[in-house]
Amino acid sequence: MDPWPLRNLVIRTPRLELRPDDDAGLFELVEVANAGVHAPDKMPFTVPWTDRPPIEWVKFYWLQRASFTPDDWSLNFLTRVDGRVIGMQGAAATDFAVTREMHTGSWLGQAHQGNGYGTEMRAAILMFAFDYLGAERMASGAHSDNVASQNVSRKLGYRPDGVERRSVKGKMVFNERLAVTPEQFVRPEWSIEVDGLDGCRSLLVSEPSHH
């Protein structure tokens, strides 16, 4: 019995490989972040991670791994090109067996932006959720000035899902929620390969408990 079967999970696209975070990859991810994720005068994240010391990043990802349960989980897929980490594609769900909904978030190092990787990794996680886990709705969100993230969402068929007001570094920002269903999803021409799911499927899609 593998004590951490998620380490064997991998999603492959034509150019990318997505695997749940491990320590070696996590330290590589921090180096990518330190090299720059966004322009200095912008803050695309609700939690201003890029203003914080690297140890806070690592602790955050460790905490998410340590608190993983089938009813409440966050998976942070390290995204690699040619074996090198370029960013992170996250997916999270609460009571997924009942709600059949996940929320995604992602980021890429600045050096890797503008190559279509953001769209490719988001499309990969949508196909994984819809085709392999039986998701019925995928939600996302982006600040109103985060044009790149919104463009990815529109390309893939997301629809507006309301607006939230949030405080980021003492200023109000509008977080535009978006959602997509399998019917609305604008699929790319390529497909994904998934390995290692059998060993960890029960961790991601638990049977709903009947009270």
N, C-alpha and C positions, 0 to 999 in steps of 0.2 A: 504494500500500500504506500503510494507516494505521499509524503507529508505535505507537499505543496504542489499539487498537480498543475496549477496554473502556469508553472514555469515551462511546461511542455506545449502550451498553447501558442500557435503562430498563425497569423493571417498574412498571406502574400498577395500583392498586386503586381502588375507588370514591372513597376519600378521600386516598390517599397516592401519592407518587411515590418510587421507590427507584432511586438511581443510584450506581455505584461512586464512591468519594471522589475529589474534585479539590481543588486547593489552596484556592480561594475557599470552597468548601463546608466544607472542613476547619477553616478559621479561624472560620467561623460555628458549627461544631460545638463548638469550644473555648469560644466565648461561651455556648453552651447549657449546657455542663458547668460553667462558672464560676458560672452562675446557680443551680446546684444540681441534683444527680441523686438524692440520697438524704438521709435525715435525718442530722444530724451525728453521732449516736451509733451509726449503723449503718455496716457496710462490706460491701456485697453482692458485691464483686469479690474474686477470689483475689489479683490484683495490685491494691494500693490506689491506683488511678490518680488518684482524686479528691484524694489527699493530695499529689500531685506538681505541680510547676510546669507551666504550659501548654506550654512548649517540649518537655517530655518526651512529651506527647500527640502533638504534631505529628511528632516524630522517630519515634515508634512506628509511626504510620500510614504515614509515608514509607518506613520500613524494610520494612514488609509489602508495599508496592507495588513497591519495588526488588528484593525477593527472590522475586517472583512467578514461578513456573514451572508448566507444565502438570501436572507430577507432584506439586507441593507448593505450594498456593496458599491465600491468604486474600483474600476480597473483602469490603470494608467498604462496605456500601450506606448512603449518606446518605439518611435518611428525611425527606421534605418534605411539609408541608401548605400549600397555597396558595403554593408557592414558597419557604417558609421552612423551614430545617432544624430538626427537633425531636428528632432522635436518630439512632441508628445500628443497623443490622441486619447482623450479620456472618455469613459462611458460609465455612468452611474445609474443605479436603480434601487428603489425601495419597494418591497412587496411586489417584485416583478411578476411572480406567479399569478398574482391577482390583477395588477394594473396593466401589464404588458407594455409598459412605457419605460424608456430610458432617457436620460439627459446626457448630452455630450458637450465637451469643451476641448479645445486644442490650442497649441501654439507651435510655431516654427522659429528656429534661429533666423535672424535677419539675413544671414548669408545664403539661406536656402529658400527665401521667399521669392515669389514671382515665377516659379517653375511649374506651377500646377500641383505641387505636392499636397497643399492644403485641401484641395478638392479631392485628390486621389485618396488621401487617408480618411477623409470624412465619408466618401462614398463606400470605402472598404468597411467601415464600422457600421454603416447603414445596411449593407448587404449581409454582414455577419449577424446583425440583430434581427433583421426581417427574415432571412432565409434559413438561418441556423438555430436561432433561439426563439423564433415565433413572436417577435415584437410586433405590436400593432400601431405604435405611435412613437416617434422620436422627437424630442424637444431640444432646442438650443437657444442661445441668447447672445446678443452682442450689443455693446454700447452704440448709441446712435451715430457716433463718429468713427466706428470701426467698419469702414467700407469693405475692406478685404474679406472679413468674416461674413458680412451680409451678402457679398457677391457669391461666395461659395454656397451659402444657403439657397439663394435664388436659383443658381445653376442646377441644384439638385432637387428643386421642386418644393422647398419649404414655403409655408404660408404664414402670414402674420398671426400672432397668438397673444396680442396684448402688450402693454408697456408697463414696466415697473420703474419707480423712482428709487435711486440708490445714492448713498453718500460715499464718494471716493475721495480720500485725502481732503475732507472738509468741503467738497463741492458736490452739488447735485448733478447726477448724470441720469440719462434715460437709458434703461436697458430694454432693448426690443426683443421680446420673446418670439420664437419661430417654432413651427412644428411641421412634421411631414409624416404621411402614412404610406404604406406599401403602394397604394394606388396612385398617390401623388408623386412618388419618388421618380425622378428622371434618371434612369439608369445609364451608366456609361456603357461603352461597347465591349469592355473587357469584363472578366469575372474574377472572383477571388478564389484562392486555395486556402483551405483551413486544415491544420493538423493539430492533434493533441486535444481536441474538444471532448472526446469520449470520456477521458479521465477526469474532467472538471465540469462537465455539463450539470451535474447535480448541485454544484456550488453556485451556479448562475441561475438555474431555473429550478428552484425548489418546488415541491408540491405544495399547493395552498393548504393551510391548516383549516380544518372545519371545527368551529367552536359551537 
